[in-house]
């Protein structure tokens, strides 16, 4: 048995990848419903050996005397503690953007991302500051989009430097 912690795209992909290889997969997450898209939820539900454990927060990873993972401790939203048996734990939380270094020069949205103007690269509040990829507000967190953002930002930077 293994545990996947998270409810987004990364967690669903991890669970679907692991399911054919392991006895069981427990997806542990705090929200009432997964944040991954419907297609990913359906993909997970196609496996009989994957179970959902919503409303749970992993509080500790348990190891035996030899340092091997044997499970996780979880706390439910109602305050109940439980131990979930597992031979491995996969932290599959969707990454947060690294926007904190820019908080002193621009506004950071509640999602931790930097709001941009209609060019999707120029930061309104700070001339000469450009945002691309996962740090940009509204970014769908996909590598191909980050590459496009980078190209758009490069064009915006070149234009900025010319004038």
ABEGO torsion letter per residue (X at the ends): XBBBBEABAAAAAAAAAAAAABABBBBBBABABBABBAAAAAAAAABAABBBBBGBBBABBBBBAAGBBAEBBBBBAAGBBBBBBBABBBBABBBBBBAAAAAAABBBBAAGBBBBBAAGABBAABBGBBBBEAABBGBAGBAAAAAAAAAAAAAAAAAAAAX
